[in-house]
Amino acid sequence: LSRVHDVIGVRVVDPLEEELPSAGLVRLAPIAGEGARELDASSEPVRASWRDEATERREEVEELLARARVDLFSIPTVGDLGAPVQEFFRRRQSRSGGRTC
């Protein structure tokens, strides 16, 4: 697809996906199906494992899209949603020497 079209990946990120707060026991349940589990979020090893798994998932997506020659940027679910979009296109335009597709 990226050979013919300009493809851009957008990753919507909830900060809790990447950093688990030290909040004591947390019950997590999947959106669909079964398999709820409890985590001790006050445990540093649990939070470190959470961060490591998030990093692995993010790097896997980044590598896959890089191999496919697809640009990627992330938008957080909190804060200013416009700033990451503007920054992405600003960087992209400067990388292309000011050309606009």
C-alpha angles and dihedrals in degrees: 000000000000091000090067104023138042101251123189124186118214118198114199108207130196107202089226089064089065106029123035112206120230093257105141119239112007124187114213124192129180118247090242129023132007135301107099114175139182125232129193097230091182088069113095092209089054092049091045090052090049090052092046093051091048090050091051092050092047094047091048091055092044092050093046093051093043090055088050090049092240120147115229136197134171130231118197119224089228130056129013110356095186099057097067091048093050092046092049093053092042090055092043093051093048090049090054093049094253096305115143104211 
